[in-house]
Amino acid sequence: MTADAWAEAALEVIAESGMETVAVESLARRLGVTKGSFYWHFANRQALIQAALDHWERRETDEVLARVSQERDPRKRLARLFREADGSRRAGRLYLALTGAMENHPIQTVVRRVMDHRVQFLRECYTAMGLSAGEAWRRAVLAYSVFLGTLQLRRDAPELIPIGDDFHEYMHFIGEALIPGYSRDLVHV
């Protein structure tokens, strides 16, 4: 069992039932391994939590932004980011569980760093479109607010978020609202 597998299992538990339910013994049962496997990789539960946070940040922010950054046109870059941002029910539950545990300083540090990195990326995209610094910042915050709201809705009222073809139409609507000069040609659905 790898450290990443333990971290991913911890993230699953956090998404399902919150930070406080992450326990070495139950994770070992879930993974079908002994607690000894845990101690091979981690000194304690806090080390596992930190590894899980690092894994989440790398997968959900660093890797996504690296892929999206390959797009030169800032409008296309934003459209691709909106497509690739994980707005799944699990992602929403996980993000909201992490933000709900922000009284824990290590969690607060990572969540805030992720938020700042994402908003800064959005701001850079809007600036690259020729918007003023103030307008780029406002649009970046708005776009991130829409993302967070979508996560919240996926968790609390999933029936409000369309599925299938209706979801693609909804994403076009978001693109029209958030990307100046948006056209359906920017995305390949």
C-alpha angles and dihedrals in degrees: 000000000000128000088244091055090053090047092049091049089051090051090051091053092046090051092047102043113356141265096291092063095062104114129165096225096050091044090052090052091047091052094042094238138110126263086249088072088058093052090049088066106025137039093211146337093283090057089053091049090051091049090049091050091048090048091050093048093048095046101037100037117012097043095041093049091046091054094044092046089067088075109091100196108078093214091052089044091056093044090051091047091053089050094047098042106108106240093164121137090250092051090050093049091048096048093046092047089052093048089047090058095051093121082080104086098216090051092045090051094052096041092049092047090051092048093048092047093050095046091046090052090051090047091052090052092051091045090051087057089061099259118146118258092255095048091045091053093048092049091046091053091046092050091049090047090054089051092050092046090052090052090050092049092048088056102038105028109012092167089070093063111077122234134211116000090353089060090054089051090049090052089052088052090052090048091051091049098045108029117065109226092015118171131172087246088075092070136050106211 
